[in-house]
Amino acid sequence: MNYLEHLKANWRVALHGLNDFAEHFLHGLLPCVKGDHTQPKKGG
């Protein structure tokens, strides 16, 4: 894995974490909002 592929993978994981945070935050405010709890795909 070269540098750019690694950087792209890191950003994908970071954005997935940010999305999880947003879903859990909304669920805390409005319990009727549910997330799907998926994992990011490996290998792009």
C-alpha positions in Angstrom: 0.0 0.0 0.0 1.6 3.3 -1.1 1.2 6.6 0.8 -1.8 7.9 -1.2 -3.7 4.6 -0.8 -3.0 4.7 3.0 -4.1 8.3 3.2 -7.3 7.5 1.4 -8.0 4.6 3.7 -7.3 6.7 6.8 -9.8 9.4 5.5 -12.4 6.7 4.8 -12.1 5.4 8.4 -12.1 8.9 9.8 -15.3 9.8 7.9 -16.9 6.6 9.0 -16.2 7.5 12.6 -17.6 11.0 12.1 -20.7 9.5 10.6 -21.1 7.1 13.6 -20.6 10.0 16.0 -23.4 12.0 14.2 -25.8 9.0 14.3 -25.2 8.3 18.0 -25.5 12.0 18.8 -28.9 12.2 16.9 -30.0 9.0 18.6 -29.2 10.5 22.0 -31.4 13.5 21.2 -34.1 11.7 19.3 -34.3 8.0 20.2 -36.5 7.3 17.2 -33.5 7.9 14.9 -31.6 4.6 14.4 -28.3 3.9 12.8 -27.3 0.9 10.7 -24.0 0.2 12.5 -22.2 -0.9 9.3 -18.4 -1.3 9.0 -16.4 0.4 6.3 -15.5 -1.8 3.4 -11.9 -3.1 3.2 -9.7 -2.5 0.2 -11.7 0.4 -1.3 
